[in-house]
Amino acid sequence: MDNNILAHPHGLSQLEEIASLPVRIDCNQGMDARLVTEEVAELLSTVKWEKIRFSCDTSSQMPAIETAVKSIRKYTKKKGNFFIYVLVKDISDALERVLFLRALGCDPFAQPYRDFSLNAKPTREQRNFARWVNHKAVFKTVSWDNYNRGIHG
């Protein structure tokens, strides 16, 4: 039940077993893209996924996401099906990651940051940004600037 199945040899052996079964799986936690080696990419491509989920909480994770996605795609015919959690603190940083993921052919999902130690709720701008990203019909047709201008316009 580890939320990062790639972090332990037992998790990898579970994936090997799952790949041989006639089942589809969905690990709803974001896996760590930094742990995707060529061998792991090949293994992940043999599993029948609902979605392969990673997280991209900072811009420093973008190279690892790109490498993992491209490595997995080398071993599979499916080009989509990557769901990437994006933590939203600073809007401009989150926007850079979201646009990068969209260009990579991934499905970003924005999660506004909430500081539980301060019992602080996400800001209105963080919530609006998440609404823009997560409403795919809008996200695919309206830029963030136009969406944000329309809300505050």
C-alpha positions as CSV (number, residue, x, y, z in Angstrom):
1,M,0.0,0.0,0.0
2,D,3.0,2.3,-0.4
3,N,2.0,5.4,-2.3
4,N,5.1,5.1,-4.5
5,I,5.2,1.6,-5.9
6,L,8.5,2.3,-7.6
7,A,10.4,3.0,-4.4
8,H,10.8,-0.6,-3.3
9,P,11.8,-3.9,-4.9
10,H,8.6,-5.4,-3.6
11,G,6.6,-2.8,-5.5
12,L,8.4,-3.6,-8.7
13,S,7.8,-7.3,-8.2
14,Q,4.1,-6.6,-7.6
15,L,4.0,-4.7,-10.9
16,E,5.7,-7.7,-12.7
17,E,3.0,-9.9,-11.3
18,I,0.2,-7.5,-12.2
19,A,1.5,-7.2,-15.8
20,S,0.8,-11.0,-16.2
21,L,-2.8,-10.7,-15.0
22,P,-5.8,-9.8,-17.1
23,V,-6.5,-6.7,-15.0
24,R,-6.3,-2.9,-15.4
25,I,-4.9,-0.9,-12.5
26,D,-4.9,2.6,-11.3
27,C,-2.3,3.7,-8.7
28,N,-4.1,6.9,-7.7
29,Q,-1.0,8.3,-6.0
30,G,1.7,10.1,-8.1
31,M,4.7,7.9,-8.7
32,D,8.2,9.4,-8.5
33,A,9.4,9.9,-12.1
34,R,13.0,10.1,-10.9
35,L,12.8,6.4,-10.2
36,V,11.9,5.5,-13.8
37,T,14.9,3.8,-15.3
38,E,14.8,2.1,-18.8
39,E,14.0,-1.2,-17.1
40,V,11.2,0.4,-15.0
41,A,9.9,2.1,-18.1
42,E,9.7,-1.2,-20.0
43,L,8.0,-2.8,-17.0
44,L,5.5,0.1,-16.7
45,S,4.6,-0.2,-20.4
46,T,3.6,-3.9,-19.9
47,V,1.0,-3.1,-17.2
48,K,-2.6,-2.3,-18.2
49,W,-3.1,1.1,-16.7
50,E,-6.2,3.3,-16.3
51,K,-3.7,6.2,-16.1
52,I,0.0,6.4,-15.3
53,R,0.2,9.0,-12.6
54,F,3.2,11.1,-11.6
55,S,3.5,14.3,-9.7
56,C,5.3,17.5,-10.8
57,D,5.2,19.7,-7.7
58,T,8.2,21.9,-8.6
59,S,9.8,22.9,-11.9
60,S,12.9,20.9,-10.9
61,Q,10.9,17.7,-11.5
62,M,10.2,18.6,-15.2
63,P,13.3,16.9,-16.6
64,A,12.5,13.7,-14.7
65,I,8.9,13.7,-15.9
66,E,10.0,14.3,-19.5
67,T,12.5,11.5,-19.3
68,A,10.0,9.0,-17.7
69,V,7.2,9.8,-20.2
70,K,9.5,9.5,-23.2
71,S,11.1,6.3,-21.9
72,I,7.7,4.7,-21.3
73,R,6.4,5.8,-24.7
74,K,9.3,4.0,-26.3
75,Y,7.8,0.7,-25.2
76,T,4.1,1.2,-25.8
77,K,1.8,2.2,-28.7
78,K,-0.3,4.4,-26.3
79,K,1.0,8.0,-26.4
80,G,-1.4,9.5,-23.9
81,N,-2.7,8.2,-20.6
82,F,-0.3,10.2,-18.4
83,F,-2.0,12.0,-15.5
84,I,0.3,14.4,-13.7
85,Y,-0.5,16.1,-10.4
86,V,0.6,19.7,-10.2
87,L,0.9,21.4,-6.8
88,V,-0.1,25.0,-7.1
89,K,1.6,27.5,-4.9
90,D,3.0,30.2,-7.2
91,I,0.8,30.7,-10.2
92,S,3.6,31.6,-12.7
93,D,5.6,28.5,-11.7
94,A,2.6,26.2,-11.9
95,L,1.7,27.7,-15.3
96,E,5.1,26.9,-16.6
97,R,4.7,23.2,-15.4
98,V,1.2,22.9,-16.7
99,L,2.1,24.2,-20.2
100,F,5.2,22.0,-20.3
101,L,3.0,18.9,-19.4
102,R,0.4,19.8,-22.0
103,A,3.1,20.2,-24.7
104,L,4.5,16.7,-23.6
105,G,1.0,15.3,-24.2
106,C,0.2,14.7,-20.6
107,D,-2.9,15.5,-18.6
108,P,-2.1,17.9,-15.8
109,F,-4.3,18.1,-12.7
110,A,-3.8,21.2,-10.6
111,Q,-4.1,20.9,-6.8
112,P,-4.0,24.2,-4.9
113,Y,-1.6,24.2,-2.0
114,R,-3.1,24.2,1.4
115,D,-0.9,24.9,4.5
116,F,-2.5,22.7,7.1
117,S,-0.1,23.9,9.8
118,L,-1.6,27.3,9.5
119,N,-5.1,26.1,8.6
120,A,-4.8,28.3,5.6
121,K,-7.0,27.7,2.6
122,P,-5.9,28.1,-1.0
123,T,-6.1,31.6,-2.4
124,R,-8.8,32.6,-4.9
125,E,-6.2,32.8,-7.6
126,Q,-4.9,29.3,-6.9
127,R,-8.5,28.0,-6.9
128,N,-9.2,29.8,-10.2
129,F,-6.1,28.4,-11.8
130,A,-7.0,24.9,-10.7
131,R,-10.5,25.3,-12.1
132,W,-9.0,26.4,-15.5
133,V,-6.5,23.5,-15.6
134,N,-9.0,20.8,-14.4
135,H,-11.9,21.9,-16.7
136,K,-10.5,20.3,-19.8
137,A,-12.9,21.9,-22.3
138,V,-11.7,25.3,-21.1
139,F,-8.1,24.3,-20.6
140,K,-7.8,23.1,-24.2
141,T,-9.4,26.2,-25.8
142,V,-8.7,29.2,-23.6
143,S,-5.3,30.6,-22.4
144,W,-4.8,31.2,-18.7
145,D,-4.4,34.9,-19.4
146,N,-7.8,35.1,-21.2
147,Y,-9.5,32.9,-18.6
148,N,-8.0,35.0,-15.7
149,R,-8.8,38.3,-17.5
150,G,-12.4,37.1,-17.9
151,I,-12.8,36.3,-14.2
152,H,-11.3,39.7,-13.1
153,G,-12.3,41.6,-16.2
